[in-house]
Amino acid sequence: MGVLFHADSDATFTLQVRTVVGRSPVCQIRLNDPRISGEHATLSWSGQRWELRDLASSNGTFVDGARVEPGQAVPLTPQNRLSFGHDGGGWSLLDDSGPVGGARELVGDRRAVARGDLLCLPDDQEPELCVYLDRTGRWVMERGDEVTPVADQAVVRAADSVWRLFLPDPVVPTLRADTGSDLRLSFRVSGDEEYVELDVLQQGRVHQVGANTFNYLLLVLARERLADAERGTSDPGWLHQEELSRKLGLHDTTIYTQIHRARTRLAKLGVAHAASLVERRQRTRQLRIGTHSLDVHRL
């Protein structure tokens, strides 16, 4: 993700698709300096690189000491030195990779940054909603069993707060059509089923998830898909949430939280498209494990 670094204060700022720098409260990077205009400059992702534009500021925006013409798009690299309101430098790109999704509280100081393509609000531990890229490359918002499309700059409510979403232009994810998510899940289960370990394999790499409370939920969904496939079901693995709740002895809210924590755990491990771990059918309250590459072993 793009990160702007200020050497004088040692501060870092995660860049959004379009980040406004200035003194105004609406700016994503707010600088309390009288030489800086209310909305001074922008840093924007072009799809391939970060670009800087001066917004006709009073005292100018500078790249390597040269003043930028207002409105001119200047491509940036980590080697460039930037400054706002004077030519003293001090700013640079610490990370020039593309932007990731994020959110900012409209009233308050909290911010949230996506892990890969997965953004949880208000946080990873107690998620009330989840925003992610679906299989077609659309940003969608999942709240409970409802999944709806969502766009950049949308305003949503989570945990009694209002948040604005900052979502990069979606790119269709490179998922294998035959597996749904290019994941292979390998479960190891104790004889009494009180202990479940999980490994996730993706593109030749093994991610050791270990033992977690959500593993048994994933195991139940995996077994449902395996059983349906053995019976020859054409679209296997779909389970009504009421049936899943009965099998697990858990309320809907607990199931929802465990699914989010499972996705977040995979995202933290570096698994691509972690949200595809569990799929939902809109308006049916059905869900399933997001891959048919599954195996279950006894410990």
Beta strands, then each sheet from edge to edge (+ up, - down):
strand 1: 3-6
strand 2: 11-14
strand 3: 18-22
strand 4: 29-30
strand 5: 41-45
strand 6: 50-54
strand 7: 61-63
strand 8: 66-67
strand 9: 74-75
strand 10: 82-84
strand 11: 91-95
strand 12: 102-105
strand 13: 111-113
strand 14: 118-121
strand 15: 129-133
strand 16: 139-143
strand 17: 146-149
strand 18: 155-158
strand 19: 161-166
strand 20: 184-189
strand 21: 196-202
strand 22: 205-211
strand 23: 239-240
strand 24: 278-281
strand 25: 286-289
strand 26: 294-298
sheet 1: 2+ 1- 11+
sheet 2: 4+ 3+ 5- 6+ 9-
sheet 3: 8+ 7- 10+
sheet 4: 13+ 12- 19+ 18-
sheet 5: 14+ 15- 16+ 17-
sheet 6: 22+ 21- 20+ 26+
sheet 7: 23+ 25- 24+
end
